[in-house]
């Protein structure tokens, strides 16, 4: 929930003009008025409120409807969360094809979470034909955009040689980037590489030091 909240706040601050930054502090009734008046940012934030039950009773169906309205209104963050709803089957019937389409729209609109999730779709063959090359490209786009989870998944791609040439050195660099970005499994992966000397000089003590910080 914390990760989703942070992403919504960051996206809204980028989307909403300074004159309407007070959307972030509006009550639910006021957000509903904004949404009804055609403010897609208001629909997006109201959708989030219903999604997590903040100030209203949690309602995935209403959240999905509002995310769709936000997406249709040009808020690509709404497309991303609408895609999440389809992937999880929350408020809508689970549909990996619809999720992948929405993740693409979000990614193309600059939402790095959309690139990361679309990468997962390609890696797992959910809603799209499995394609490790496309997955690696999308993980790179997410990583370059500051999505630490994308760095980890790209590191896995390099470690396994899926969609990219196997390169344990690149994997180590990406695991470190993910770890520094707060992705715990990236720290586990980096410790593993130090433990077995893959992509880095073997150093069991360093591996233990990394794991102790988790």
URCORHU-V160945 format. One record per backbone hydrogen bond with DSSP energy under -0.5 kcal/mol. NH is the residue of the N-H (numbers start at 1). CO is the residue of the C=O. E is the energy in kcal/mol with one decimal. If there is no record, write none. Layout:
BEGIN
<<NH/CO/E> <NH/CO/E>>
END
This chain:
BEGIN
<<5/1/-2.5> <6/2/-2.4> <7/3/-2.2> <8/4/-2.3> <9/5/-2.3> <10/6/-2.5> <11/7/-2.5> <12/8/-2.8> <13/9/-2.2> <14/10/-1.3> <15/11/-2.1> <16/12/-3.3> <20/17/-1.5> <21/18/-1.3> <23/20/-2.0> <24/21/-1.7> <25/22/-1.5> <26/22/-0.5> <26/23/-1.0> <31/27/-2.4> <32/28/-2.4> <33/29/-1.7> <34/30/-2.3> <35/31/-2.8> <36/32/-2.9> <37/33/-1.6> <38/35/-1.8> <39/34/-2.7> <40/38/-1.1> <42/39/-0.6> <43/39/-1.6> <44/40/-2.2> <45/41/-2.4> <46/42/-2.3> <47/43/-2.4> <48/44/-1.9> <49/45/-1.9> <50/46/-2.1> <51/47/-2.3> <52/48/-2.2> <53/49/-1.3> <54/49/-2.3> <55/53/-0.9> <59/50/-2.1> <63/59/-2.3> <64/60/-2.6> <65/61/-2.0> <66/62/-2.3> <67/63/-2.7> <68/64/-2.3> <69/65/-2.0> <70/66/-2.5> <71/67/-2.8> <72/68/-3.0> <73/69/-1.2> <74/71/-1.8> <75/70/-2.6> <76/74/-1.0> <78/75/-1.2> <79/75/-1.1> <80/76/-2.0> <81/77/-2.2> <82/78/-2.1> <83/79/-2.1> <84/80/-2.0> <85/81/-1.9> <86/82/-1.9> <87/83/-2.6> <88/84/-2.5> <89/85/-1.5> <90/85/-2.1> <91/89/-0.7> <95/86/-1.7> <99/95/-2.1> <100/96/-2.3> <101/97/-2.1> <102/98/-2.2> <103/99/-2.6> <104/100/-2.2> <105/101/-1.9> <106/102/-2.4> <107/103/-3.0> <108/104/-3.0> <109/105/-1.1> <110/107/-1.9> <111/106/-2.6> <112/110/-0.9> <114/111/-1.3> <115/111/-1.1> <116/112/-2.4> <117/113/-2.5> <118/114/-2.4> <119/115/-2.2> <120/116/-1.9> <121/117/-2.0> <122/118/-2.3> <123/119/-2.6> <124/120/-2.4> <125/121/-1.2> <126/121/-2.2> <127/125/-0.7> <131/122/-1.7> <135/131/-2.1> <136/132/-2.5> <137/133/-2.2> <138/134/-2.2> <139/135/-2.5> <140/136/-2.2> <141/137/-2.0> <142/138/-2.4> <143/139/-2.8> <144/140/-3.1> <145/141/-1.1> <146/143/-1.9> <147/142/-2.8> <148/146/-1.0> <150/147/-1.1> <151/147/-1.2> <152/148/-2.0> <153/149/-2.4> <154/150/-2.3> <155/151/-2.1> <156/152/-2.3> <157/153/-2.0> <158/154/-2.3> <159/155/-2.6> <160/156/-2.5> <161/157/-1.5> <162/157/-2.1> <163/161/-0.7> <167/158/-2.0> <171/167/-2.0> <172/168/-2.2> <173/169/-2.1> <174/170/-2.3> <175/171/-2.7> <176/172/-2.2> <177/173/-1.9> <178/174/-2.5> <179/175/-2.9> <180/176/-3.0> <181/177/-1.2> <182/179/-1.8> <183/178/-2.6> <184/182/-1.0> <186/183/-1.2> <187/183/-1.1> <187/184/-0.6> <188/184/-1.9> <189/185/-2.4> <190/186/-2.4> <191/187/-2.6> <192/188/-2.2> <193/189/-2.0> <194/190/-2.0> <195/191/-2.4> <196/192/-2.1> <197/193/-1.1> <198/193/-2.0> <199/197/-0.7> <203/194/-2.4> <207/203/-2.0> <208/204/-2.4> <209/205/-2.4> <210/206/-2.3> <211/207/-2.3> <212/208/-2.3> <213/209/-0.9> <213/210/-0.7> <214/211/-1.3>>
END
